[in-house]
Amino acid sequence: MHILDLAGIAIYFIAMLYIGYRSSKKVQSSNDFAVAGNKITWPILFATLAASFLGGGASMGRAGQTFDHGYAFMFAAMAFPIATMIVGVFIAPKLKKYKDAHTVGDIMEYHYGVPARIFTGVFSLLFCVGILGAQALAIGTVFNILLGVDVVTGIVIGMVVVLVYSTMGGMWAVIQTDVIQFVMLGFFLPLTMYIGIELVGGPGNLVASIPELHFSVMGEYSWGVFLSIFIAFLLGETLVPPYTQRALAAPDSRNAKIGYTVAGAFGVLFCFVSSTIGIISFVLYPDTSPDQALPTLIRNALPVGLTGLVLASLLAVVMSTADSYLNSASVVFVKDIYTRFYEPNCPEEKKLKLERGVNLVIGLGAIAFALMATDIIDALLMSYALWAPTILIPFMAGVLLDIKCNRSAILAILAGAVVTSCWKWGPWDLQGITGLSALIAGVVANISVFITSRKLFSQKPTLMASNVK
């Protein structure tokens, strides 16, 4: 790689570390570390949310899957930005009614009691570590393409930078770096797509060079497989801890609604850009591996100087998601588990130190998870099975319908977890027998048990209404 390209990447890393150092001076409390003092207006909320969910899966993973399966994967994965817009209109504004809430667990406890908070904290932690692992794997893949180092070394280098700035600056650093990363991805990845189309010889030549199946809505997928992927993206990352945390960081309902909705609309556009890059790479570099489709195009097709900036923007995309999940996981552990059940009167200074310490430990756990996953999308789908079949349905029901039924939530969470586990790791091939993925089976079980037990165990609120404005 040319020295100018390496310089561009080095400048990016230095800038991220400097932001972490500057942001550390603003972080005086756990509230600053978790939700940046509730001062995130909608333009910043839009940028940081978009940067967070457009990570390794939405860029490299989607390009790789489109490289393999064509635009059919894009149509299936489009479910996530659609879900984000729906959440922006109907749910995000309602999250601001919960006074002093920092986590999903805060809201779950209000509706379903302390046990629900425990389960929410545990599943939130596992989910965040899993998504972090997917981003760590993406970081390692980029470094492998950039410098020729092995993936494990690349994971360690990239994650160390993320750990340093997110540990020092908390949500303040995460949001500031996300805005920079959003600007980079919003400019350089569409530019990469444009240059790639020109190299292929224009849109007409691109269409002529691709198998017809790559342009169909279903592609080679069966209805069952397509529906499974669609539902996984529709529910798997909806209202997960980092994104809920963004809405809670907004000053009011209006900013939460606009920021979420605009981020979802941008996500639809980004789906097309990253997928088209996968198609272009299929034409120009058919022998590359799918997960390397995007970085390979950047490295080989772009001119000297621009290559380093675009690769830095690719790292920015991945790191923006990693830092969000890292921050959220540490806040979940300290707020939902440690201070709630071990040291309720934990001093603010100690709480902040704990969040920073846990930030480091969870980052190491994410590296371990990354080494177990076979590819980026596999890591994402493994993580989605920890969220949608357990926490999502009771959480949405509580926020939208103001339901308060402790037993219903606990039974639904347990049912979803057990059914998902049996489907995924049980001795029988239940997916092959039924045609349902583990995530869909878990969600169906969760909804069924929640509705049934709600009718059996309906109860009055058990917590003080003072928790809500």
N, C-alpha and C positions, 0 to 999 in steps of 0.2 A: 504493500500500500504506500502511496506517495506521502511524503512528509507533511504536505499541506492538509491531507485528509486526517492524518494522525493528530495534527495540531488542532483541527476542528473538534475532534472527539475529546482531546485533553482539555480544551477550553470549556467544553460542556461540563465535564466532571468537576473541574475547579469551580465553575459557577454554582453547581448544585451544593458543593461543600460550603461555599461562602454563604449561600442563602441559609443553610442550616445553622451556621455560626451566628449570623445576624438575627435569625429568628429566635435563637435560644435566649436572647435578651428580652424578648417579649413574653416568654413563657414563665409566668410567675405563679401559676396555680394549675391544678388538675383541669379546671374549666378551660383554661387557655390551651392546654395540651390536647384536650378532647374535642372541643367545638370552636376553638379560636375566638372565644368570647361572644359567640352568637352575633357576629358582625358581618356575615358573608352575604352581600347583596346578590341579586339574581345574575348579573353578568359574570361575576366571579364564580358563583355557584354553578352556572352553566359550564364554564370553562373547566373547573376542577372536576365536576362530575363526568363530563365528556372525556377528559383525559384519564380519569380513573377507570371507566369501564371499557375504553378502547385500548386495551393492553395487548399482551402477547397473544391471547386467544383471538381477539378481534382483528389483529393485524397479521401476524405471522401464521397463527393457527387457521384463520379463515382463508388467507391466501393459499396455504398448503392444502386445505380441504377442497378448495375450488380447483386447484391444480389437479387434484385427483378425481373429483366428482363433477366439476363444472358448476354452473350457476345454481344448480339445484340446492347445493349447500347454502348458498347465499340466501335463497328464498326461505329455507328452513330457519337459518340463523337470524333472519330479519325479525323474528318474533321478539327478540330482546329489546331493540329500540322501540318497537310498537308497545311493548309492556311498559317501558319507561315513560312514554307519553301518557298512557292510561293512568299510571301512578301519579304523574304530575297533575293531571286534571282532578282525580278523585281522592287520592290518599295523601300525597305530600302536604297539601295545605292543612289537613287535619292533624298532622304530627305536631304542629306548633301549639296545639292546645295543652300539651303535656309540659307542665312547668318544670324547669331544671332537668329535663330528661337528656341523657347523653347517649344512651344505648337502647337497643331493642329490648333488652332485659328490663329496663326501667318501665317501659310501656307494658310489657307482658306481666310484670308484677302488679301493676295497677288493675289489670283486667282479670288475672287468673291466680294471683297470689305468689307467695315466695317459692314454692316448688317449681312453678313454671319458669321463674327467673333462673333457677339452678340449671334446668334443662336447656334453657335458651343460652345461658352463658357457655355451657359445655359444647353444644352444637355450633354456636357462633365461633368459638375458638377453633374447633376442628375444621370448620368450613374455611375460615380465614387462612389457616395454615395450608390447607389444600390449594386454594387459589394462589397463595403466595408461592407455593411450589411450582405451579404452572408458569408464573412469571419468572421465577428463578431459572427454570428450564429454558424459557425464551431468551433470557439474558445470556445464559451460557451458549446457546445456539448462535446468537449474534456475535459474541466474542470469538467463537470457533471460526466463523466466516471471516471476521475482521482480521484477526491476528494469527489464526492457525493454531491457537492453543486448544487443548482438549476442553470439552464442555464443562467438566467438573471445575477446572481452574477458572473458566469464564464465569460460572455461577458464583464462585467465591469472590472474585474481583468485583463484579457488579453489585452483589448483595452487600458487600462491605460498604460501598459508597451509599447505598440506600439506607443501611443501618445507621451510618454516622449522621447523615443530615436529618433523618426522621427522628432519631433518638434525641438529638440536640434541640430541634425546633418544634417537635410535635406537629399538631394540625396547622400551626402558622407556617412551618416550613413546607409541609405537604401541599398546602394550598398555593403558596407562592411558586414552588417548583412546578406544580401542576399547570398553572397558568402559562408559564414559559414552555412547558412540554406541549400544551395544547396548541399554542401558536406555531410551534415547530411542526407538529404533526399535521395541522390544518393547512400548512403551506407546502411542505416538502413531499408528503406522500401523494397528493394530487399531481404535483409536478413530476414525480417519478412515473406515475401512470401515463401522463401526457407524453413524456420522453419515450417510454416503452412502446406506446402505440405508434409513434413516429418511426421507431426502429423496426417495427414489424411491417411498416409500409402503409399505415393508416387503418382506420376501422374496417374497411372492406377486406383488406388482406387478412386482418385478424380473424374476422368471421370465417373467411374461406379456409383458414389454416386449422380450424378447430373442429373436432368431431361434432356432428349434429347433436348428439346426446348431451354435450357440454352446455348447450344453450336451452335445453328444455327445463321446464319447471320441476319435474320429478327426477330427471336424469335416470340413473340406473337404480335409484331407490325404489323399494316397494312402498305402498301406502303406509304400512306399519312402521317401517324404518324412518320415512319422512316425518310422520306424525310424532314419533318418539323424539327425533332431533328438535322438531318445532316446539314441542311442549317442554323439553329440557331447557331450551333457551327462553321460552316464555316465562317459566316459573323458577328456573334454577338459580338465577342471580337477582330476582326481583326483591327489592327492599332488604337486601343483605346488609349486614352491619355498617360497612363503610358508606353505602348510599343513603341509608336511613340517617346516619350521622351527618351527612351533608345537609339534608333537609332540616335537621335539628339545629344546625349551625346558622341557618338563615334567621334574620331578625324578625320575620313575620310570615304569615301564610302566603301573602301575595308573592314575595320573593321566592319562597319554596316552590310554589306552583309554576311560575314562569321559568325559573332555572331548570327544573326537572323536565318540563315539556319541551323547551328549546333543545336541551341536551338529547332527548329522544329523537327529535327531528334531525339533528345533526348526525346521530347514529345511523339513520337510514341511509344518508348520503355516504357515510364512511363505509357501510357495508358494501356498497357498489364499488367504491374505490379500491378497497383491499382485495375484494374478490376479482376485480378486473386485473389487478396486478398479478394474481395467481394465474389467470388465463394467459396473460402475456408471457410470464415465465415458462408456462407449459409449451408455448410456441418456440421461444428463444433457447431455452435450456431444458429440454425434455428429460435429460438424464439426471438432473439434480433431485435430491430427496424433497418431499413435499414441505416439510417444516423449514427448509432452506430456500424455498422459492422466492420469498420477498428479499432476504438479504443478498441472495445470489444476483438478482436483477439489479439491486442497488450497486453492488460492488463492480459488476461487469459492464453495465450499460451507461452509467453516468460519467461525466467528465471529471478530471482531477480537480480537487477543491470542493466541488459539489458533492462528491461521493462521501467525504467525511461528514459534511453537514447533514446529509440525509441519513447516514448511518447513526449519527448522533440523535437525530429525531426519532429513529426507530428504537434506539435505546431509551429515549425519553418516553415513548409510548408505553414501553414495558415497565419502566421504573415508576411511572406515574400510578400505575395500578398496584405495583408492589408496595410503594410507600403508603398508599391508602389502606390496604389490608393489614399492613404491619401496625400502623397506628391504631386502627380499629381493634385489632386483636388484643393489644396491650391494654387499651381502655376497657374492653369487655372483661378481661381477667381481673383487673384491679377493682372496677366498679361493681360488676355483677357477681364476682366470686369472693375475692379477698376481703374487701371492706364490708361487704354485705353479711358475710358469715364468719369471718375470723376476727377482724378488727373494725367494728362499726364506727368507732370514734377516731379513726386514723387521722393524724394531723395532716393538713394540706401539704406541707413540705415533704413529709414521708410518702404521701400518696403520689406526688410527682416523681420522686426518686424511684418508687416501685414501677410506675408506668414506663419510665426510661429503662429500668433494668429488665423488665419483662419484654420490652421491645427487642432487646438484644437476644434473649433466650428464644423467643418465637421465631426470629429470623433464622436461627440455627435449625430449628425444627422444620422450617420451610425448605431449607437446603436438603435435608434428609428426605422429605417428601418428593422433591424434584428428582432425586436419584432413583426413586422407585417407579415413576411414571414412564410409560413408553413413548408418549408424545404429548404435545401441549394440549390438544383437544381432549385426549384421554384424561389428562390431569384435571381439566375443567369439568368434564362430565362426572368423574369420580367425586369431585367436590360438590357438584350440584345435588347429588343424591343425599348429601348430608343436610341440605337446607329445605328444599321444596317439600319433601315428604314429612317433615317434622315441624318446623316453626312457622312457615309462611302462612298456612291457612288459618290457624288460630290468631296469628298476629293481624292479618287483614280483617278477619271477622271482628276482632276486638275494636280496631280503629274505625271501621266503617259502620258497624252495627252496635257499637258500645256494649258488646256481650261481656258478661262477667260470670263465668261458670268454671271454677277451678278444676273440678274433676274432668270436665269435657276436654280441656286443653291438655292435661297430663295424659289422659288415655289416648287422645288423638296423636300426640307426639310419640308415645311409646308404640302405638299400632303402626304408624308410618315408619318408624325406625326398624321395627322387627320385620315387617313385610319387605322393606327395601333390602335388608340384610339377607333374608332368606332368598329373595330373587337373585341377588348379586353373588352371594357366596355360599348358598346352600348346595346340598348334594345333587339336586335335580335341576335340569335346564328349564326352569319355569318360563323364561323369556321365549325359548324355542317352542314350548308347549302351548303357551297362551298367546304369543305374539305381542305381549306387553313388556316394555322395558322396566327395569327395577324402579326407576323414578316415577313412571306413570302408575305402577302398581302401588307404590308407597303413598302417592298423592291420593289415589282412590280410597285406600284404606284410611288415611288420615281424615279425609272429608266424611266418609261414611261413619266412622266412629265418633267424630266430633258432632255430627248432626244427631245421631242416635243417642249418645250420652247427654247431649244438651237437653233433649226432651225428657230424659230420665232424671237428670240431676240439676235442673234449672234452679238457681239460687240467687239471692240478693247480693249486692256488692258487699265485700268484706273489708274493703280498705276505705280510708277517709277520702272524701271527695276533694280535700284540700290539695291533693297532688295535681289537680287539673285546674287550669284557669277557668 
